[in-house]
């Protein structure tokens, strides 16, 4: 029988409390109506609330004046008190509106705060000094949320505390019948109000600082999200461009190498057919060259297909060069001796050196009638050197015309940071030397 885990009463109680809180209209209003990420709207909402609370405190002081202070409306001076109460209330409200909604300069705000504090003292002096701290807290809250410099906030706080003590002493003197109250008594009587002012200073400024950090973090996260999206878009574009560039490179390589090789095969075989009866030895030599060229073309096509299919696994450079040599000598009667060091180069350099060796062997057979070769790969002065020498008929360097193969070889070597050297003499063979930089070890 399955055993059910009993629910913890405290957990259920907590979930119900959270559900009730979310159903509370007041909570839902602030959750749904205020966009906490919009600093301007949040500040406007708080300032409006401060103004409303200030007006409510003023109305409370009016009620206190009219209903609970047993004022004799026919008493001499009552009209002056009432007029002074209205004027101070108007100054308090007007300065609050100007400071909260219309000015940004700290100097003007400070003047408004000073006028508001004087108006508060007058109102409290008329109605009773018990509620003076509430007005001060509202006035300072409006300044704290609009101040962006800690030094200004601290100076206004100190100024407010001094003015408050002075105002509190004046109010006590007023209600004490004009008897001056010692400052020690003023401080002792207002100690809880001072505690409230200090606590209010730290709590409100902490909340403002926390909110500013929240906005900063939110902006940073938004920027990171945007940057991530842009980077992803750039990465996708780069990947697409890279893939297109690689396809174009392979297409060009197939066209330049395999296409060129196949064209040469056709020309060699056509020439061999014409020479079959007149010069069998020359025809045989052309057929051998065509056969070798066809093998190289097939190998180049296979390599391109492997790259397109994502299978780029290759043997070492020495292995690939030896394989080219063995394929060139198999069934052709060619003699190729070699001395090849084990060097580690990039895939692009490996392919270039292998294709260069194929091109050198094919050219030597086609144009020089070569039957023997010497191939050497060594590391010299931070560069890999590939030397291919043959026993062909050679040519004077002044009469040498670089064909498509040699020209492409020289251009590609330059792109890899290397160079090509060719030397030949009549009846003394042909020699090609290729240099490419070695890869730096990590």
C-alpha angles and dihedrals in degrees: 000000000000114000117219121213109234116238118247111247091219091054092050090047091051092049091050091049091051091048091050090048091053091049091052109112094218092053093045091050093058093040096050104028102046122066100209091195091062102082094188094054093044091051090047091051093049092046091050090050091050091051092048092049090048091054090047091053089049091051089049090053090049090052090047090051095048103034112026107031097068091231117183103228090199092052116117111259096024092113091052091050091050093048091048090050092052093046094049090046090051092049091048093050096041095048090046091053093047094046096044101042113016114035134056103177112107092218093057091044090053091052090050091049090051091052091046091052092051090048089049091052091051093049093046092045089056099040104028133289096245095095100042094106092057092060091046091052091051093047093049093045090059090051096045095054092050098045120094098181122075093208092057091048092050094047093050090048092053090045090050093050092051092047091045093055090046092047093045090052091050091050091050090049090050094051092041091064096259096306108142113242119217115245091238089061091045091053094045091048093048098041094112091048089052090050088051092050093049094045090046090052094054097039097048095043091046090051091047091048091047091050091049090052089048090054091046091050091047091051090047091050091048090050091048090050091049092045090048091052091047092047091049090049091048090046091051091048091047092047090050092046091046092050091048091047091049092049090049091048092051092045090051091046091051090048094045099042113022093031092049091046094050091048089053091049091054092048092048094049092046089051091047091054091055092048097043094099101028101043113009094176093054090045090051091051091051092049090052090050091048091048091052092046091051091052091052091048091051091050091050091051091050091050092050091049090051091052092049092049091051094249101126097155111135138169124249120292091254091051092050094048093048089049090055090050094049092048090049094052098041108109094342103093091234120143115214121176119187147180112198127177122211104254128169114220136157120281091252092054092045091054092046095052093046092049090045091054090050091049093048093051093046094047092048092053096043100043106020103033090232120179101174133045141186116210122188132176119187141156111243125173096337094315135098112236122201114192121190116182127175140186095235127134093269129202138240110265090231089060097042114122114190111227128206094279098051092042093052090046092054093047093049092048089055091050088055091050095257139104143225130230125191127190130176143151130194112278090000103092133246130279129195122188121191126191126193126169118258115244115257113249115240 
